[in-house]
Amino acid sequence: MDLHQDEKQSLLKFGSEPRVRRKSLDGSASCGSRAKIIQNDILMPQIDNVRISKEQVMLEDCQKLLDQNEELDKPDKYGITLLHIAAAKAYENVVRLLIKNSVNVDARDETGATALHLSAKHSQGLIIKLLLDAKANPCLRDKFGRKPSEVARETVIRLALICAEVKHERYEQSEDSLEEEQENFETEDDDDDERLFIMLEKWPVKNATTTETLEQKHSQLKEEEDVQTLDIDIFHGTSTGHESSLPNKYSNDDLAQLPEINEQSLLFDLEIRFRQGQVYTWIGDILIALNPFSLLPIYGRKISELFKLTESIVSLSPHIYGCAERLYRNMLREQASQCVVISGLSGSGKTESCKYIVQHLLSRAISFETMLNVKINQVNPLMEAFGNAKTWINNNSSRFGKYLEIHFSQTGNVLGAHLKEYLLEKSRVISHNSDEGNFHIFYMLFAGLSQETLARNGLRMPNEHR
């Protein structure tokens, strides 16, 4: 199928921005396009109709090619494929059809640009997600040496692509190490099951928990004091399978100390630090946290103790525990209430950051009531069951705001806590996007029903209900 001339020119310029409603990573109109939408409010319905009409035409053309057994990823003389066009113009349904039919998501045009480059350039967040889900390589560079993250106009999309790069690089490293393991155990007899079994034994295996072990832990919980109980529960789930350690300190740990502060220099330093495994960065009293979307060996009791025992928090590298320790020390020194505000986009890690702060504070302070610290920690799973849901960007997204107060005595002991929820997304109960979910509690209840109860109430699969 010959490509339209205007579409070719739009792609070859690689800078022309289609005047359409661009979808950001959360599915809404992107920040960069909102001003244009407001200014052209009268024209937007007509523009949307034209775009939808063109998308439908392209979708029908692709279907005809399928019916004729034609290749869907055949490039023209400029190297441009149907996926390039659909990605740049945010034709979501066309992109889905092409991916479903196994086109090459890493195909390059004559400039070396992939569909990811084009969707990043035009701030098409939803298209980027579809391509990444289809295993598109975010590390490929065009002929100018640029990766998709380096041509992205919007900060949110750029950071999402950088996270995808890190994931891709780690996956490749794990694949390489697995190949090395296999080479080390290769013999002339390829069917040597014993060798294969020994190789698999090199991977760490979690010991099964026996009834006797559970009984010992239960007895220990009853007999030990609350402070000792913290050793069991407070840091549960923070182990990553590696020895915990803090990253090294760098000169740019506090960006407020930079000789020149502007958006470009801040983003540059944050990107460099992220690639070095530094997910936390100070800007004065503000701590910036970049979600690595993976477990890092920088949490747990050992790290918490480092911040508890240090005389100067800034002598250690930036960390969420450092933020919590500063709060605790300021409270005792000033004898005044302290406040920390955690803000960010959906999927940025606000809930986990809150957990780490509470984790450190409760390990730092003794509670007067037995098991009080454990009770405070156990509130989270209950709140998340009723207030969290799966979104396309986060499988455990908080759909409500949370205000948590922890009450301390003048000597720093925990007296109690109060948690207030607000802005619960109640509409999710009756309506949500097809690739998202309802609140977790409904699926939990569904999983606990017997086959008889399901049949009696006319219930089928969870995804067949709202």
N, C-alpha and C positions, 0 to 999 in steps of 0.2 A: 504494500500500500504506500503510495507516494504521500509524503508529509506536506501539509499546507505551507506556503512560502512564509506567511507571517509568523507561524510557529517556529520555523527554522531560524528566522532572523532574531526572534525573541530569545531563543536558546543560544545562538551564536554570540550575541552581545554579552551574555552571561552576567548582565547587570540590570537588565530591564525588569521591572517589578510589575507583575500582573495586578491590575486594579480589582482584586477580589477580596472577599473576607478570608483572611488567612487564619488558620486554626493554630493556636499555640499548644504547648504540651498538655494543658488541662482541657483542651477542646474548645476554648472560647476564642474570640477574636484576639489576635496578638496585639501587644502594646503599640507596636510600631504602626499598626493600621487603624487604630481607634480614631485618631485625629482625622484621618482621611474619610472614615466612615461618617463621622459627625458632620464634616464640612460638605459632604456629598450625600446627605441624608435622603434627598429627594431622588437622586439618581441610583442609589444602592439597590432598590428592588429591581429596576430594569437591568442593572449590571449583573445581579445574581441570576436573573432569569436567563440572560444571555450565556452566562457561564454554565449553568445547569444544562441548557440546551446543547452547548458545545460538548459537554461531558457525555451527554446521552448519545450524541452522534458518534463520538469516538468509541464509546462502549459498544455500540452496534457494529461499527467497523471491525473492532477486535473480534467480536463474536462471529462475523462473517469469515474472517481469516481462519478462525478455529474450525468452522464448518468446512472450509476448503483445505484443511490440513496444512495451512501456511505457517511459517515460523513467526512467532510473536516478537522475538528479540532480534530480528534481522535489521542491521543498521543501514542508514542511507549513506550517501557519499561523504557526509560530514561525521559519520560515526554515531549519529543520533538515533536512539531507539525509541520505541513507543513508551517505554518506562521513563526515559528522560523527560519526554513531553508531559506525561501524566503527573510525574513528581513535581515538576516546576509549576504546573498550573493547578495543583492540588485537586486533581481528579481522583478522589478517594476510591470510588467504585472501580475505576479502570485499573488503578494500582493493585487493588485486591484481586481483580481478575487475572492480571498479568502474573502476580506472585503465585496465585493458585495454580497457574499453568506452568510453573517452574521456569520462568525466564531468568536470565542471568542478571541478578541484582547488582553485580559489580561491573557491568558493561561500561566502557569508557567511550566518550566521543573524541573528536580530533584534538581537543584541548586536554584530554586526560581526565575530564570530569565524569564522575559517576552520578547516578540519580540522587545519592546522598548529598553530593556537592550542591546540586541544583535546589533541592528541597531546603537545605540549610541556608543557601543564599537568599531564597525567597521566603524564609521563615515559616515553612510548612511543617509545624510540629507533629501533627497527626501522621503525615506521610513519613516523617523520619522514624516514628515509632513502628509503623508497618514495615519499613525497610530493615530496621534493626531486628525486629522479630523474625524477619526472613533471613537472618544471618548476613546482612550486608556488612562489608568490612569498613569500619569507620577510620581505619588507619591508612587507607589508600591516598596517595597524593596525585594532584593533577600535574600538568607539565610545568606549572609555575611553582611546584614544590609545596602546594597548600593541601592540607587535609580538610575534610568537611567542617570541622570545628573552627578552622582558621578563616573560612569564608562566611561563617554565620554572622548575621547582623545583630541578633538579639542575644543578650547575655544568658538568658535561661536556656536557650537552645544550644549555645556554645558549651555551657557547663554540662548539659545532658550528653552531648557528643564526646566531651572529654572523659566523662564517666564510662561511656561505651568503649572508648579507646583503651582505658585502663583494664576493663573487663576482658576485652579482646586480647590484649597483650598477656594478661595473666593466664588466660585459657591456652594460648599458644605455648607459653612457658611450661604449663602443666602437661601439655601434649608432648613437648620435647623431652621432658623429664621421664614421662612414661615410656617413650621410645628408647631412651637410654637404659631404663630398667630392663626392658625386654631384650635389648642387645646384650646386656651383661649376663643374662641367663640363657642366651641362645646356645643350642648344641646342634650336633649333626642330626640328631633325631628330633624333628619338629613336633612329634606327637608325644613328647615326654611329659605326661601329666604331673609327675612328681616335681619336675622343675617349675612348672606353672604354679603349682600349689605353693612352693617355697616362695616364689616371687610375690604372690598375693599375700602371703604371711608378713611381708615386709611393711604392708600398710597397717597403721594402728587400728586395733580392734577394741571397741568399748566392751568392758566386762559386763556380763549380765548381772542385774541386781537381784540378789537372792532374798528370800523371805527373812532369813536370819539377819542380813544386813539392814533391812527395813526395820525390823524389831529393835536392833541396836540403836538406830537413829532415833526412833520414836522414844526409847528409854532415855537417850541422851537429851532430847528436847525437854523431857519432863524434869530431869534432874539438874540441868545446867541453868545458870543465871541468864538473864536476857542478853547481856553483853556477849557472852560466849555463844548464845544461839545465833547471833549475827554472823559468826564465822561459818555457819551452815547456809543461811538463807539469803543474806543481803546481796552477795555477789554471785548467786546462782544464775547460770546462763551467760556469764561474761567470758568464760574460757573459750579460746579459739583453737586449742590444740597445740599452741606454740608457747614458748616461754615469754611472759609479758615483759615488755620493756618500753621505756619512753624513747621517742625519736631524739636525735641529736639536736642541740640548740643551733640556731642560725642567726645571722645578723638581721634578717628581716622577720624575726618572730613578732615584732610589734611594728606594724606598718605606719603607726603614727610617728615613728622616728625617721621615716624616709625624708630625704632632703626636699623632695617635691612630691606632693600628693595630688593626683588627679585620677579620673576614672581609668584611663589607660594604664597608668603605672600600677594601680591597685589590682586590676584584673591580671596584668602580666605577672606580678609577684604571687598572687593567689594560684595561678595556673602552675607556675614553677614549683611552688610548695606542694601542691596537690600531687604532682608527678613524683616528688621526692617522698611521698607517703605522709606529708604534713597536712592533716585535714583540719587542724585548728590553727587560728592566727589571731593575735591580739590587734586591735586598733584602739589604743588607749585602754579604757575600761570595757570596751565591747569585744566579745569573743565571736569570731566568725567560724562557723562549722560547715564544711563541705561534705555532703553525704557520699561516702565511698561505695555504697551499695554492696558492701562485703564486710566480713568480720575482720577486725584488726586486733593484733595482740597488744593493745595499749590500754586495756581496762582490767579491773580486778583488784583484789585486796592489796597485792604488792604495790601497784601504782598508786592506789589510794593512800597507802601508808607513806609513800614518798612525799606527797603533798601535805600530809598531816605532820610530818616530822621536820620539814624544811623550814628554815627561818625566813627565807625570801622566796615567795612564789615565782617571781620572775627569773629566779636562778634555774628553774626547770622549763622545759619547752611548753608552749601553750597547750592547755588541756581543759576539758570540761570539769574535771576534778579541781583544777586550779581556780576556776570560776566559783565553784561551790565552797572551796576552802576560804576564798576571799570574803564571801558572804558571811560565813560562820565567824571568822575573825573580826570583821567589822561590827557584827552584831554584839559580840562580847565586849569589844573595846568601846563602842559608842553607846552601848546599852539602849539601842534603838532598833526598831524593825527594819528589815532589809527587803528588797524586792528585786526579782529578776524577771525580765520579759523575754520569752522565747518566741520569735516570729520567723516566718519563712513560707515558701510556697508548699503546696501539697507534695508530699514525698521527700521533703528536704531533711527530715529527721527530727522534727520538733518533739514528738512523743518520746523517742529514745533519749534525746538530750535531757528531757525532764526526768526520765528514769535514772539517768546517770547522776544528775544533781541530787536527787532524793537519796539515791544509793550512798553517795559519799557523805551527805549530811547525817544520815541515820547511822552510818558506821562510825562517824565522828563523835556522836553524842550518845550518852547513856539515857535510857528511858526508865522512869520510875515504875511504870506498870509492866509486869512480866508479859513478854511477847508483844508489846505495843509496836515496836519497830517492825516486827514481822507482819502484824495486822495492817499497818500502813502500806507496806509493800504489796500485800495481797489484794488491795483495793483495785489495782491496775487491771488485772485480768477480768474482773467483774465489769468495770467501766468499759473496757474495750469490747466485751461481748455485746453490750447493748448500744454502744456508740461508735464502733468502728465498722468499716465495710471495705470491700474490694473495689478499687478504682483501676482504670487502665494503667495508671502510673505507679500505684502502690497497693499491694495486696492487703495491707492493714492500715488503711487511712483513717485517721480520726475525723469523724464528721460532726464534731462539736468543739466548742471552746472549753477550756478547763482552768479554773482558778483554785490553786491549792495553797492552803495555809498550814504551816507546821509551827506549833507553839512550843517555845522553849522557856525554861526557867532562867533566872538571872545568872545562874552558873553554867548554862549551856546544856541542861538536860532536857530531853524531849518530854513534853507534857501531854501532847495530843495533836490531832490534825483535823482540818476541815476542808472538804473538797466540794466545790460548787461547779456544776456544768451549766453552760449557756449556749445559745445559738445551735441547738441540735437540728440537724438536717432532717426534719420530720417527713418532708416530701419523698424521701428515698423509700419509705415504706410502701408507697403506691406507685412510684415511677422512678426508673433509673435507666441509664444507657444499656444497650444490649451486651456490651463487653464489660459491664460492671456488675456488682452484686448488691444485695440487700444487707441489712445489718447481720453480723455474724450469728447472733442469737437464734435467728430463724433456721439457719443451717444446722446449728447445734441441736435444736429441738427436733428437726427433721431427721437427723442421724440417729436419734434415740428412739424413734418410733418403730414399733414392730410392724411386720408385714400385714397383720390383721388390721391394725389401726390405720395404716396407710390406705388399705383397700376400703375400709368402712367409711373413711372420710373423702374418698375419691382423690387421694393424693398420688402423684406420679413422681417424676424426677424433679429435684429442686429447681433446675433451670427452666422447667415448664411453668413455674409459678413466679409471681412477682417477688 
